[in-house]
Every structure is written in structure tokens, then in C-alpha cells.
Amino acid sequence: MLHHAPAANGRRDPMDARTAEHPRPNHFLLHLSDTHLVAGDGALYGAVDSAARLGQIIAEIEASGSRPEAIIITGDVADKGEAGAYVKVRDIIEPAAERLGAQVIWAMGNHDERGAFRQQLFGLQPTDRPVDFVYDVNGLRVITLDTSVPGHHHGEVSPEQLDWLAEVLSEAAPHGTILAMHHPPVPSVQDLTVLVELRDQPALAEVVEGSDILTIIAGHLHYSTSAVFAGIPVSVASATCYTQDLNEFQGGTRGRDGAQSFNLMHVYGHQVVHSVVPIGTYPTVGEPVSSIETEARLAAAGVVIPAAVEPAPVTASMPVFTLDSVPVSPIHR
């Protein structure tokens, strides 16, 4: 076997066999948001076929060969909370999820209606209680937190919800937690958004800080962005229906039927990588490299990507809160 002398700078010769810096991900999920479907055949705001846009995204996901463990939709599933709109979105997403072998996880948005949301998506009684759920995705916990305020478009999390969340987070999940909500707890670069932002964010920060939450995912803004909240990375997915043009005049807003996207979520132990995937296909630039050819080139270079490893337990330093009036279930509240 041919051996190469160490490089003069002390670094490993690039021709030496080596192991990649990171193993394969432990979990792979999809994050979609703001589908805004309407009942019947009408277009959203008379301009956007939101069902067609969602259908296109789902078709592109299936064609890619991706096999996510879960599809998470962070709110504004229906534009007006109509029962028929929830039926339409289920007809698009659930058959594809079954083919992919993925769970479907729904979170409430300000355009959704709690009663219809509960009844049409979960088969539950149509109450106006917050729709807060806990899911197990092969050891990764996903919590959906209802930030909607009936009759309004801004976001709030009630003291009772915070107590419930604190109780859930008091025990760490095997692979950590993803908190999914509609209103993102981060600043928006569009001034008008302050009218519909999540209020009293410090109260939420007090509960989630120091917990086993790996990332917070949200929607609402209709553009992709990221930040940090209470020491936790936040990823906001753009909308599948229409998006905001951030090149519009300073301080203003302009929606557009274009640039729709969704996010890939790869979990590497305690780190989550969020990748934005725009809708549509475009001309190829350079040489396309198939997955088979990629494997061959890595093998020729002597590079090995290790298999996913069991992540170390994520410890939570949360105090345990006693709930007086909020029932806690391992599945939902």
C-alpha cells in the first residue's frame, strides 16, 4: 500500500483515507408552513392556487426519493378555518405521507379555527381549547404549541400552556425535543409584523431555556429566516402558498405568487441542520453527479461517512412545575 509523507504544515495529506467529520443524521424530517388552503375551487385572495402549490411541493418531495420520518406543518393550514379546506389539505398530504412512511404533525396557526382543526385533522371533539400535542418520532420528541388567539392574528401562549410545557420538558426525551409553533419568537425585518407577532416572549423564554429543546421551528412570516431564542436555534419556514418579497420598499410588505419553499431538517445528535428547498426545477449547471457516482468518488478518495450513532442523552435543567388545572397526557393535552 502506498503511504504519503505528512504534509510540511503538519496537516494530513488529502490523499490519505479519512472519516468524515460527521456521521449520518439520526433523524430526517420535513418542515412545511402556511399552506393556506381554501374550501371549494376558489383561489386564495383571488390570485393563488394554494392547493396546486402544495401539491407541486409534495410531488417534488416524492420524486426526490426522500424518506422523511415526519412531515411537520407549522400552522395556517387553512386560510379561513373552513372544514372543507382541512379535508383538501389532508387529501394532498396524508396519502403522500403514507407512501413515504412519514408521520404527519399539524400545528395551529392564526388563520386556523380550533374546532374545525381538532375535528377535521384529528377526529376530536370541536372544542376551543388550545391544540397542544406531544409526538414521538423514533425517540425524537416533537411538541406542537398552539400560539393562536381566537379572533385575532397575533400570538400568545397562556400561563396554563406554559405550565403544561414546563411539565412536559421537565423530563428529557431520548433524542431531545423539537418545539413546533406558528408565531416565531424572533424579530421580523418587516415592521408591519409587530402587529401580529408573538407577545410576552420572555415568559416563553423562561420555560424553554435550559431544556432539551434542540430547535424551535415556526412559520407565519411567509419568508425563511433564522435566529436564536433563549439559547435555542430558531428556523422559520417560508410559506407554500405565497411569500413575502424582502426586496420590497423599506418597511413595507408585498406578497407574491413565487419563491415558495419548504425545509429539510436533518438531526445530527444534538445539532439540527435546516435547509431551504425552493419550489420548481431549473436548468442544470455543470456536471450532475448521481448518488451512485457520489459513493464511487468518496470510495476512490478513501472517505468514509460513518453510520448514524445513538446520541448521548440530552439533559434538561428545567424545574418541575405542578399543574393544578391542566391535565397532562403523554400524547396530548
Disulfide bonds with the S-S distance in Angstrom:
none
